[in-house]
Amino acid sequence: MISGKKVVLGITGGIAAYKSVEVVRRLVEGGAHVAPIMTSGAKRFIGEVTLSALASEPVKSSLWDEDDPIPHTTLGQEADVILVAPATARLIGTYAAGISNDLLTATLLASRAPVILCPAMHTEMWEHPAVQENIRTLQNRGVTIVAPEDGKLAGGDEGKGRLASPSAIVSAVEQALTLDDLAEFKILITAGGTREQIDPVRFITNKSTGKQGYALAEAAVARGATVTLVTTVDREAPIGVEIQHAESASDLRSAVMSCADNYDVIIMAAAVADFQPSLPADRKLKKSQQITNLEIEPTHDFLIDLGKGKSSNQIIVGFAAETEELEKNAKEKLERKNLDLIVANDVTAPGTGFAYDTNEVLLITGQGKTNVPLASKRVVADKILDAVLGLRESKV
Ligand SMILES: Cc1cc2nc3c(=O)[nH]c(=O)nc-3n(C[C@H](O)[C@H](O)[C@H](O)COP(=O)(O)O)c2cc1C
């Protein structure tokens, strides 16, 4: 799994730095190319020579390396994964704050590779609210934290804070590198709120910004899927995602229904209007005209068509934004529309639903429900994709 992959390994200045030697040995034995970066703190705890001898290339420590004028971007771009073991409270705080003040933090910020941090410190440091908040911030950005273990600490104390075992660390690296678990999937995702035209300058819409749909597209493509995003919003597309634009519920329906059969999974994250003006004007309505008597009619519910017309292996995912009786309403929608999974959120809860960068959702399938607590939309996206993967495995 790790053979041929480039692992940039950051080592910071804690007592557990000596354990990084065993981690390097195991990664190299597994066929990985290990590029070590030591902080100046780390060098107070272990010798650079030991790591240079065991790793695949000599230790780098300085941003001002003479051989490579910009070592942080080279390392950041070439990395398949960046692992920091052990990660000090200092490194965690600096990275969470987006500060680049040494080669390791600069490399972390200059990279889009998956990042794994393995904190190690005294229990009081680990439990400090500042450290815990930094950990949550990083987790919400998609960083994997290999939690420290309970056990004997430096100085003879006992408690949480001991570096995770080398096997737990190596298995986190393996997991990060095998995130192509959706490589077989063609996924169609919709995002944003539709606009239903009243006249050429006015429309009916909703509060959706498309953030959850974009996060899903980004997560799915990172996991190897072929992704098409049908969107009503004008945001920068995640790299590797094919984009189609739509404006109204009817546009979205045409775009989705014309190609639905080509996809293994359809995720309807868009907030499609339930109603539209019956007779949109083709000229701007004047104030004097009776806009207040606007006649509206229901839009065609094509999620029902998708649910009813799906092939035996196809997975259809719907969303339910609710303000009351979340689970009951979402379950009813799941069954009535013959969906495989419904992602329900209570849009009255703080930090949840439209426009936020975070979400808290309830995932409901025919088999049961899972609560995904408040987290970034990217983390929620991965949980939704995990559920999709589980459904697919149960179908084939
Ligand atoms: C003996 C000793 C042990 C330390 N162990 C830890 C540790 O386990 N975890 C930690 O976060 N900091 C520890 N520190 C504090 C760090 O070494 C210090 O914050 C340093 O600035 C970290 O630098 P670095 O993150 O650039 O490597 C220790 C300091 C000393 C003197």
The ligand as a MOL file (V3000), in Angstrom:
LIG
                    3D

  0  0  0     0  0            999 V3000
M  V30 BEGIN CTAB
M  V30 COUNTS 31 33 0 0 0
M  V30 BEGIN ATOM
M  V30 1 C 12.7350 17.6740 28.1900 0
M  V30 2 C 11.6430 18.2840 27.3610 0
M  V30 3 C 10.6380 17.5100 26.8810 0
M  V30 4 C 9.6170 18.0430 26.1190 0
M  V30 5 N 8.6180 17.2350 25.6440 0
M  V30 6 C 7.6200 17.7750 24.9350 0
M  V30 7 C 6.5880 16.9360 24.4470 0
M  V30 8 O 6.5580 15.7210 24.6500 0
M  V30 9 N 5.5780 17.5020 23.7370 0
M  V30 10 C 5.5540 18.8430 23.4850 0
M  V30 11 O 4.5910 19.3090 22.8460 0
M  V30 12 N 6.5410 19.6470 23.9030 0
M  V30 13 C 7.5710 19.1410 24.6330 0
M  V30 14 N 8.5590 19.9660 25.0740 0
M  V30 15 C 8.5470 21.3820 24.7110 0
M  V30 16 C 9.0790 21.5690 23.3000 0
M  V30 17 O 10.3610 21.0100 23.1800 0
M  V30 18 C 9.1000 23.0530 22.9330 0
M  V30 19 O 7.7730 23.5530 22.8920 0
M  V30 20 C 9.7760 23.3150 21.6250 0
M  V30 21 O 9.6900 24.6910 21.3500 0
M  V30 22 C 9.1420 22.5180 20.4900 0
M  V30 23 O 9.8120 22.8410 19.3090 0
M  V30 24 P 9.4030 22.2060 17.9120 0
M  V30 25 O 7.9150 22.0670 17.8940 0
M  V30 26 O 9.8850 23.2260 16.9190 0
M  V30 27 O 10.1300 20.9430 17.7690 0
M  V30 28 C 9.6090 19.4270 25.8380 0
M  V30 29 C 10.6530 20.2300 26.3000 0
M  V30 30 C 11.6510 19.6630 27.0650 0
M  V30 31 C 12.7580 20.5530 27.5690 0
M  V30 END ATOM
M  V30 BEGIN BOND
M  V30 1 1 1 2
M  V30 2 1 2 3
M  V30 3 2 2 30
M  V30 4 2 3 4
M  V30 5 1 4 5
M  V30 6 1 4 28
M  V30 7 2 5 6
M  V30 8 1 6 7
M  V30 9 1 6 13
M  V30 10 2 7 8
M  V30 11 1 7 9
M  V30 12 1 9 10
M  V30 13 2 10 11
M  V30 14 1 10 12
M  V30 15 2 12 13
M  V30 16 1 13 14
M  V30 17 1 14 15
M  V30 18 1 14 28
M  V30 19 1 15 16
M  V30 20 1 16 17
M  V30 21 1 16 18
M  V30 22 1 18 19
M  V30 23 1 18 20
M  V30 24 1 20 21
M  V30 25 1 20 22
M  V30 26 1 22 23
M  V30 27 1 23 24
M  V30 28 2 24 25
M  V30 29 1 24 26
M  V30 30 1 24 27
M  V30 31 2 28 29
M  V30 32 1 29 30
M  V30 33 1 30 31
M  V30 END BOND
M  V30 END CTAB
M  END
